[in-house]
Amino acid sequence: MKVSNMEKSKDLERGLGQRHIEMIAIGGCIGTGLFMGSGKAISLAGPGILFIYALTGFILYFVMRAMGELLLYNLEYKSFVDFAEDILGPTAGFFVGWSYWFVWIVAAIAEIIAISGYISFWLPNLPHWISAVCIILLLLTLNLLTVKAFGELEFWMAIIKVVAIVGLIFLGLYLCVTGFVSPTGIQAKVSNLWSYGGFMPHGVTGLLAGLQMTIFAFAGMEIIGTMMAETRNPKVMLPDAIHKIPMRIMIFYVGTILVLMMVTPWTDISPDESPFVGMFSLIGMVSAASIVNLVVISSATSSSNSGIYATSRMLYGLAKQHHAPAVFGRLSSHKIPSGGIFLGTGLILSAALILTNTQSMMSAFELVGSVAAIIFIFIWSMILIAYLVYCKRLPQAHDESEFKMPLSKTMPYVSFAFFAIVIYALSLSEDTRIALYALPIWFLVLGLIYFFKTRNNPYHQKFVEQFREKVIAQNAAAEKYRARAR
């Protein structure tokens, strides 16, 4: 049985081409978690944060491979919410869809907070709420344009990020090769990685402490899985974008942080500001610091823009599944789900106005980032659970897949173990522990809404019956296939 919410997927314009998907995928790998949160992560873990970035990227690559195989199994899936509902049932689709909508609202709030902090680098006396309002109004306007306009904006913003990071890496290497000495007497050299307390100055505890910011840095990587309905050739574009993830992680995360700590000892990196801006300020290149600050503002704006895009498309899909009010399933004359865009920007604006008036911008960023990190872990885990069920219930589809996940029998469980370690790490800090308390409240609210909304809904009852019949049929077919294989 095909998922029932696919009937009108043609309403969304397939306006995203190969270059758009390529650069949006790169943009999903480079966000505020790297530009702003890396300072906090480095202060907690020291040079050992390189291992955490590499390990997190390694795990999430397999999550993306699982997502890719599932999306290409049925090209009528518009996003991972669709395969969660089709494979795990309507309850899973409801929880995953609304959680992904909520987490991008939270993530966008974190980005707006970061932007307000970046702008204060130039305008320290400007109230944070003014910059927050201006950015959100700009993003609202941009998202109401066509999806092609969104793709073009993300393309050029991603280009800026890539050029800036590659430039940073080459400049850092040049400073190390030439033995540059900063005005404070610090020489740029490779040995700075271990000369200040060793590679893991805070031991395993420090590595655990750095996990939260690292998880948030990678949040958004799965956004390419929400673009299936608006890409021209998903069978080619999706695998190509996922295949390049390891290279991007090594360059944009490991490479950048490695060079950063060679030029600036980790002990001199402030946890309360962007280490990229701080590096240029430290070596006396104030004008370059301003340029990098502009780049990180562009990065945060891009991430916020992606967040609004993701929430509006997710709400559109939920409305088509009868999990959200029908008004959010309507498209504008530009084939844009404008209702979801207005709702998302309104919520982001209201929360950002509150949080940008707190005394510590980094504390607000860390709190919001922790909440987002936990929900992203839930989303990634549900992708893996759906994948395991797919392998069991649809073994023939898995065996014949042209984009089969490598190490499919072991890596889902390795990933679950890693996510459990991240949750444990979040429980160790008082600053991040509060985020763990928020998650059960969110799921309780969702559970109550789902119960009262669906218990008397004839559409839902019919879909549940169809889902049960489909599962029985698939299990029977799977047994026959395995019997033939034996």
N, C-alpha and C positions, 0 to 999 in steps of 0.2 A: 504493500500500500504506500502510495506517495504521501508525503506530509501534506496536510490539508491547507496549510497557509501559503502554499507556493503558487496558487492559482493566478495571483496578480503581481508576481514578481516582475513581469514585463513592464509594469507601470514605472519602475525605477529605471532611469536612463543609464545605459551602459556607456558612460562617458569617460571612464578611467582607462588610459592606455598603459602600455608596458613601462614607459618612463615614469608615469605617475606612481604606479605600484612599486617600482624599484625604489624611488626616492621616499615614498611614504613608509615603506618597509625600513629604510635606513633611518628615517625620522623617528620611527617607533623604537629604534634601538638607541637613540640619542635624545635624552630629555633632561629635565631639570634635576632629576635624581642624580645624573652625572655632573652637570655643571654646578649645582648648588649643594646637593646632598653629599657629594664625594668628600668635601672638606670635613664634614662631621664623621663620615665613615673612616677616613684616614686618621683622624684624631683618636678614634676608638681602637683601630686595629693596627695602625702603623703600616709599614710596607706589606705586611701580610694580607692587606686588603686586595692585593693583586690576585692572590690565590682564591679569595672569595668571589671576586668578579669572574674569574675564569671558570670556577666550579658552577656558579649560578648560570652562567651562559651555556655551559655544557649541558646542564639539566634541562634548561628551557628550550634548547635546540630540539631535544627529543619530544618535548611537549608540542612544539610546533610541527614536528614530523607527524605525530599522531593526529593533530588537527588537520594537517594537509591531506593525509590519507582518507580521513573521514569525509572531508569536503569534496574530494574528487570521486569518492564512491558514488555520490549522488549529486549531480550538478544542479539539482533543484534546491539544494540547501543554500540559503542566502548567507548564513553565518553559523557559528558553532552552537548557537541557541537552537537552531533548527534541528541539528543532528542530536542534540541533547534531548529534545522533545520526541523526535522520531525513534530514538534508540532506547532512551531511559524512561520516557513517558511524559505526560503533560505536567505533572508536578515538577519534574526536573527542569523542563523548559521554562516554567513560570519562575522558579527560584533562580535559575542561571540568568535568564533574561533581565529580571528586575535587579539582580545583584550587579550585573555588568553595567546596567544603566546607572545604578547608584554609585558604583566605584569610579566611573568616569566623571560623575558630578564631583565626587570627593577629590579625585586627582586634578581636575580642572581648578578647583578651589586652591589646592596646593600650588599650582602653577601661577595663579593670579597673586597669591601671597608672595611668591618668589619674584614675580615681575615688579611688584611694589618695592621690594627690597633692592632690586637691581637699579630701579630708577632713582632711588635715594643716593646712589653713588654719585650722580650728577646734581640732583636737586634734594639735598638733605633736609631742607625745610618744607618741602612739599608734602602735605598730608597724604598718607598712603591710600586713603579712600578715593581720592581724586584720580590717581593713576589707575586704580582698580576699575572705576566706572568707565574711564576712557577706553581701556583695553577691551572690556566686555562689550561695550557698544560697537566697537570696531569689529569684534568677532561676530556679533549678531548680524551686522550688515553683510559681512563676507559669507556667512553660512546661508544667507537667504538667496544667494546667487545660485547658478547652476552647479552641478557636481563637477563639471569640467573646470569651472572657476576655482572650486575647492582644490581640485587636483593640481591646478597650475600654481596656486598659492603654496601648497605643501611642497611641490617640486622645487620651487625657488628657495623656500626657507630651508629645506633639507640641503640644497646645494650650498647655502651659506654655512650651515653647520659642518658639512663635510670639508669644505675649503678651510674653514677656521681651524678644525681639529688637525687636519693634515699639516697646515701651517704651523700650528703649535708644536707638533711632533718634530718637524724639521728644524724649527727654531731651537727647541730644547736640545736636540742632538747637536746642533751647531754650537750652542753655548757649552755643552759638555766637552766637545772635541777641542774647542779653543781654550778651555779652562777658565771661562768667564768668572770673575769675582764680583759679587754684588756690593753695593755701598756699605752693607753691614758686615762685609768681610767673609761671606759664604761663597765658596768656590763650587761651581757646577761640576759634578763628577759622579761616576757610577757608584762609587763607594758610599755615597750618601744614603743608599738603600739599606745599608747594614751598619753604618758607623754611629747611629744614634739609638743604641739599645738593641741592635740586632734586627733581623728580618721580622720577627714576631715579638716585639717588645712587651706586649701585654698577654702573650701566650694565647691559649685556646679561648680564654674568656674574652679577649679583645676581638678575636675573629667572630665569635658569636654576637658580640655587641655591634659589629659592623654589618651584620646580615640584613637588618631592617632597611637601612638606606640603600643597600645593594639591591634588594628585591624591588624597592620602589623605582630604582634607576632603570630596571628592565621592564617595568610595567608599561604596557602599550605595544609590546612586541606582537601580541596576538591580534592587533587591530586589522591586519591584512585579512583575517578570517571573517571580518564583518563587511568586506567589500565585494564578495562573490557576485552579488546581484548587479553591481555597477562596473564590473571589469569586462573587457571585450573578449578575452580569451583566457578564462581561468585555468584551463588544463595546462597551459604553458606558463602563464604568469605566476601562479601560486607556487609551483615547485621551484621555479627559478629564484623567486624571492626567498624562499625558505633555505635553499641550498647555500645561499650566500651569508646566512646568519653567522656561522663560526668565524669567517674572515672578518666580518664587521665587528664582532665582539673583540677579537684580538687587536684590531686596529683602534677602534674607537673607545674601548674601555681599558684593556690591559696596556696597550701601547701608550695611550694618553696619560694614564695615571703613573705608569712607569717613568716616562720622561719628566712629568711634573715633580716627582719625588727625587729625581736625580738633580734637577735644577734647584729645587727648594726642599731642604730637609723636612721630613714629615712633622718634626717638632715645631717648625715655624709656620705650618699651615693652620690658619684659623678655622675652627669649626663653625663659625658664625657668618662666614661669607664665602663667595665663590673662590675656590683656590686658583682658578684660572686667571681671574682678575688680580688676585693677590700676588700671583707669581710675577706678573709684569710690573706691578707697583713695587714689589720688593727689589727687583733689579733696576729700578729707576726709569722704566719705560712707561711713563704716565699716559702718553697719547695712545700707546698700544693697549694699555689697560682699558681705556675708554672704548677702543674698538672691540675688544673682547667682551666688554660689558654689553655693547650693542648686540653682539652675537648671541650672548646668553639670553638677552631679552627676546631676540628673535626666536631662539629655541623654545623658551617658555611659552611664547605666543603661539608657536606652531603646535606645541603639545596641547594647549588649551583649545585651539581650533580643532584638533583631532578629537578631543574629548567631547566637544559640542556635536561634531559630526557623528561620533559613535553613539552618543545618547539618543540623538534624534532618530537614527536608523534602527537602534534597538527598540525604541518606543514604537516606531512604525511596525516592526515585526511583531511586537507584543499585541498591538492593536489588531493586526491581521489574524492573530491566533486567539482573539477574543480574551486576551489577558490584560488589556488596557482599554480605556474608553475609545470608541470608534473615531472620535475627532482626531486622534493622533495617527490614524491610518489614512488620512487624506493628504493628497499632494497639492502643492501650489502649481501655478502655471509653468514654473520652471522644473516641475517634477521633483520638488524638494518637500520633505515632511516638515513644513514650517511650524506646525503645532508643537512638535517635540523640541524644535530649536528655541522657540519662545519660552517654553517651560524650563528647559535646561539652563538657558542664560539667566532667567529670572532667579532660579535657585542658587546658581553660582554667584550671582551678584549679591544676593542678600547675605549669604554666608561669608563671602569674601569681605564685605563691608564690616562685619563683626570682627573677623579674625585679623584684618589688617590694622585694627586699632588696638591690638594687644601690645604689651610692652616688649615682648621678645618675638621678633618675626621668625627666628629659627625654631623656637619652641612651638609656635603655631604650625610651622611647616612640618616639623617632626611629628606632631600629633596627627595631623591630617594624613601625612605620608604613611604612618603606621596603620591607620584604619584602612587606607587604600591597599597597602601591602597584604594585609590579612585577607581581604576580599578577593584580591587577585590570586592568592594561593587557592582559595576556594574555587575560583573559575578554572584555573589550570588543572586542579584536581578533578573537577567534573569532566573536563575534556579527556583526561586519562581514564576515568571510570567508564565513560561512554566508549572509549576505544577498546577497553578490555571486554566489555559486553559485546561490542561489534565483532571482535575476534572470535568470541565463543559462539555467538548466535549466527554469524554470517561468515563461516570459515572459508567458503569458496570465494567470496568477494575479497577477503583478506589475502588469500593465496594468489589470486589473479590480479591484485592491485599493481598498477604501474608505478606507484609512489609509496611502496611499502616502508613502514617505519623500521629502521634497523634495530636489532636487539629488542624486538617487540615483546619477547617473553620475560625480559628482566628489567628493562629500563623504566617501565611504569612503576614498578615497586621500589626501585632505587629512588625515583623522583618522589614518591610518597614519603620515603624515609627522610629525604632532604627537607621536604616541606614540614615534617614533624619537628626536625631540628630547628627550623626557622621559627616555628610557633613557640618552641621551648625558649629560644633566644629572646623573643619578644617578651616573655614572661619574666625575664631576669631584671629588666629595667623598669623603674617606676614611671618613666616618661612614656614608654611604649605599652606597659601593662594595661593602661586604661583602654587602649584600642581593643584588647582581647575581651574586655567587658562589653564593648559596644556590639560586637558581632552577634552574640546570642540574642540581644535585644532586636537587632535588625531581622534575624530569622524568625523570631517570635512574632513580630509585626507582620512579616510576609506570610507566615503560617496562618495567622488569624484572617488576613485579607483573603488568602486563597480558600480557606474553609468556608467563609461566609459568602464569597463571590461565586463559588463553583458548586456548592452542595445542591442548589436547585436550578442549575443551569443545564438545560436539555442538550445544548451543543457539547458541553463538557462531558456529560454522561455518555453521549453517543461516541465521542472520541475515545473515552476510556474503554468502552466495549470494543471498538475497532482495534485499539492498541493491544488489548488482551488477545484478541483473535489473531492478530498479526504475529505476536510473540509465540503463540502456540504453533502457528504454521512455520515460522522461522526455526524454532527448536526442532521440529520434526524433520525439516529439510536439512538442518545441520547434522542430525544423527545419520540420515541416509548418506550424506556426503562423506562423513567420517567412516561409515561402514564400507563404502566403495573404496576409499583411500587405503583402508586396512587390507 
